[in-house]
Amino acid sequence: QAIQAINGYTNMTAEEFTNVIFQKIDVNNDGELTLEEFINGVEKDEDLMELITKSFDLSNVLKIIQNG
C-alpha cells in the first residue's frame, strides 16, 4: 500500500521505486533499512523527503528527523 501511495507521484513501478530508495539510503548495502539509515537517508535527500511527505502522514518520523 505504501508503494502504491507513493506511485501516484512517480512513473516508476513499485520495484523500480524500491530499488531507488535502497540505492539512496541503504548505506551498508545489506538489503535492509534500519530506522537510522532511513532517517539519515531521508534527511539528506530533499526530493525523497518531499515525496514521502506528500504520500504519508509521517509526522512522528519527521519530528525525529527535525529534532535530531
SVG drawing of the C-alpha trace seen along z (x, -y; Angstrom):
<svg xmlns="http://www.w3.org/2000/svg" viewBox="-2 -20 30 28">
<polyline fill="none" stroke="black" stroke-width="0.4" points="0.0,0.0 2.8,-2.4 4.5,-1.9 1.1,-2.3 0.6,-5.6 4.0,-6.8 3.5,-5.6 0.9,-8.3 3.8,-10.7 6.1,-8.9 6.1,-6.9 8.2,-4.1 7.0,-0.7 6.9,0.3 10.1,2.5 11.9,-0.4 11.0,-2.8 12.1,-0.4 15.4,0.2 16.0,-3.6 15.2,-4.0 17.6,-1.3 20.3,-2.6 20.0,-6.0 19.7,-5.1 20.9,-1.5 24.4,-2.7 25.8,0.6 24.2,2.4 22.8,5.2 19.4,5.1 17.7,3.9 16.9,0.5 17.4,-0.4 15.5,-3.3 18.8,-5.1 19.5,-4.6 16.0,-5.6 16.1,-8.8 19.6,-9.8 18.8,-9.0 15.6,-11.0 17.2,-13.8 19.9,-14.1 17.6,-13.8 15.1,-16.7 13.3,-15.0 12.8,-11.9 11.6,-13.9 9.1,-15.7 7.8,-12.6 7.3,-10.8 5.7,-13.9 3.2,-14.1 2.4,-10.4 2.1,-9.7 1.4,-11.1 4.8,-10.6 4.6,-13.4 6.3,-11.3 9.2,-10.4 9.5,-13.9 9.6,-15.1 12.5,-12.8 14.4,-14.0 13.8,-17.6 14.8,-17.2 17.9,-15.1"/>
</svg>
